[in-house]
Amino acid sequence: MKLSSMSRTLAFAATLLCLAAAPALAKTHPSTPAAGAPAAGGASASAAALPPTAQERAEADRMDPLARAAFWARAVDLDPRDAAAGVKLAKALRELSRFDEAQAAAERVLVVDPANLEALLEAARDHIAAGQGFFAIEPAQRASAVAPGDWRPASLLAIALEQAQRDDEALAAHQRALALAPSNPAVLSNLAMYYAAHGQAPQAEALLRRAAAAPGATVQERQNLALILGLEGKTAESEALERQDLPPAEVANNLAYLRAAQAGGTDHSWSSLQSPR
């Protein structure tokens, strides 16, 4: 994998919470409905005639993306004005890499409720996940207007602007997000990856160390730090971080990549961290 594509995944996943893509399942599972598809079968259709209860919704949130997509598609079919279900359907579809369907699900919510913050954020995430950052700028800006004190619109806007190759604006948006949430690990990680992509490795490492140590830090922040440390030649520390979260086979693959990068066998310049947008 080129560093540019790895960086693209790492940079937006911290904020997007995140891309657990399973495209093979999405393509091969015959029972997964498209967004908004009606429930099938006489008995099951009658059982699904009532909207899901609060308990059923909570249980659905613990399902895998494929099952969640089916659950929330049925909920939206029962009540197209159920904004929460529409947003959760979009998120599940995004995690399955069904980006066009995810965008459509988010847009349907916005037709009914144009100022729905979660739908605006999800619309921006869906475009970013598809590598279409330019089209994420508008919903991210609208989300910022709806919730000017929320760090999420600013952070998403920063990543969208990076994908649109508007670097100065992207840095300003990253800095706004940091001002709103100075200890948030996702905000710190996203800004760090921006610096890494622009050849500022010390700043990137310092921010990622803060991110990885912050309350609420996830595997994403630790693996971003592991990537940067490995590319800086701090292999032992990078490997130790990787082994905290990843199975041995994946660690071996990543270490092989880093060795190739250090030996000059792959594109590993800091500028390559900013992938073509």
Secondary structure, DSSP 4 states (H G I P E B T S, - for coil): --HHHHHHHHHHHHHHS-----HHHHHH-TTPPPTTPPPPSHHHHHHTTSPPPHHHHHHHTTS-HHHHHHHHHHHHHH-TT-HHHHHHHHHHHHHTT-HHHHHHHHHHHHHH-TT-HHHHHHHHHHHHHTT-HHHHHHHHHHHHHH-TT-HHHHHHHHHHHHHTT-HHHHHHHHHHHHHH-TT-HHHHHHHHHHHHHTT-HHHHHHHHHHHHHSTT--HHHHHHHHHHHHHTT-HHHHHHHHHHHS-HHHHHHHHHHHHHHHTTSS---GGGGS---
